[in-house]
């Protein structure tokens, strides 16, 4: 049984790849590691096996399916929840060898809006999964992390993991679910979220699409309200917290002497679904809901940029134009076109739609134009 404390915070709250292995004859990949951290003789590299692209390749309509990503942070309590809520997923059966694991919720594979489940440990048990590093089922890349020139000091391993989670993974996560019992209680959650917030968000997207935070606690009901109020006060006293996270909600799972069952997580499952729907709608409203193909591509670009410049902002619009930059004469062409329209005294309803359609079509990479029917581009609105 749950007690639920909810208050919506609203909008307040390539360098060359080293050791790249391309394998032409690959077996179906069953690994789930999203990212790993490799340290060797003073160098630090991010290990990447193309998980988002592998997931996209398994979807029936990847260009027309728009995933939401939920990241669960914890240990034993988290694993119990994952086994209960996502019983058909492989995610709860894998230890956190890397910075995070990620897989598709198989129940949503055919949906227009699939759900991706990410899994991370609060103490950063990170490395390369020894059982997957040598497998021949996926490409493996190591991205050297430039710590010396772009970070103030060479950070410790846990600091590196926090930086990667806050400035890279968080850009692609819709809901963060943290299990307080696995993090040292609410004080441990405060420490973790404060650390992430101090790194600031690296995303150029609107603040409304920052991750929504859902914290799961387990404490006596009579102290729940006062503890949560203190918890929220501590977090919102951090200057950058509200700019890094869209909302903060807390749910209490009353302590029970017996082993947890699926029914114990019914309310949590429902709340996760509500947060996911709300996050998806926000992305729809801001035109930042990406298909699985685009999500995987953006992540690849963000990873490469982060490895080279960890402290810089990732600009999604500029990244989408890589290899398809705006022609330097584009502005001059529009200016000449407008001048000719004025000289010929054309009404505004002729040149304006023409220019708007040219800008819109120019914004898409080559090969995407065939995905749009002409009536979607030229329609009247009353």
Secondary structure by P-SEA (a helix, b strand, c coil): ccbbbbbcccccccccccbbbbbcccccccccccbbbbbcccbbbbbbcaaaaaaaaaccccccbbbbbbbbbbcaaaaaaaaaaaccccccccccccccccccccccccccbbbbbbbbbccccccccccccccccbbbbbbbbcccccccccccaaaaaaaaaaccccccccbbbbbccccccaaaaaaaaaaaaaacccccccccccbbbbbbbbccccaaaaaaaaaaaaaaacccccccccbbbbbbccccccccccccaaaaaaaaaaaaaaaaaaaaaacccccaaaaaaaaaaaaaaaaacccccccaaaaaacccccccaaaaaaaaaaaaaaaaccccccaaaaaaaaaaaaaccccccccccccccccccc
